[in-house]
Amino acid sequence: MLVAVVAIALAVLLALQGLGMLGTVTADALPAVAATVLSAALVALLVVPGASRAWSARRR
């Protein structure tokens, strides 16, 4: 459980850092966009209830 909490906290921090990097619009914005999207996806996957993940796994 502690590992999940730490992972969620780190992913949220990475997403916030990515959003902060998006404030400076330059040609180097692609890594910031990728970091933000991947961090947000990680947070979503860690926060979604296990029953929801199990339901989508059965549908395959």
C-alpha positions in Angstrom: 0.0 0.0 0.0 2.8 2.4 0.9 4.4 1.7 -2.5 1.2 2.7 -4.3 1.0 5.9 -2.3 4.6 6.8 -3.1 4.1 6.0 -6.8 0.9 8.2 -6.9 2.7 11.1 -5.2 5.7 10.9 -7.6 3.4 10.7 -10.6 1.5 13.7 -9.5 4.8 15.6 -9.0 6.0 14.6 -12.4 2.7 15.7 -14.0 2.9 19.1 -12.2 6.5 19.5 -13.4 5.4 18.7 -16.9 2.6 21.3 -16.7 5.2 23.8 -15.4 7.4 23.1 -18.4 4.5 23.7 -20.8 4.4 27.3 -19.7 7.5 28.0 -21.8 6.4 27.4 -25.4 9.5 26.4 -27.3 10.5 23.7 -29.7 11.5 21.6 -26.8 7.9 21.3 -25.5 7.5 17.7 -26.8 9.3 16.0 -23.9 7.2 18.1 -21.5 4.0 17.0 -23.2 5.1 13.4 -23.1 6.0 13.6 -19.5 2.7 15.2 -18.6 0.6 12.7 -20.5 2.5 9.6 -19.2 2.4 10.9 -15.6 -1.4 11.6 -15.9 -1.9 8.1 -17.3 0.1 6.6 -14.5 -1.9 8.4 -11.9 -5.2 7.3 -13.5 -4.1 3.6 -13.6 -3.0 3.7 -10.0 -6.1 5.4 -8.7 -8.8 3.4 -10.6 -10.3 0.8 -8.4 -9.1 -2.8 -8.9 -12.6 -4.0 -9.8 -12.6 -1.6 -12.7 -9.3 -3.0 -13.9 -10.5 -6.5 -13.5 -13.7 -5.8 -15.5 -11.7 -4.4 -18.4 -9.3 -7.3 -18.3 -12.2 -9.8 -18.6 -13.5 -8.0 -21.7 -10.5 -9.0 -23.8 
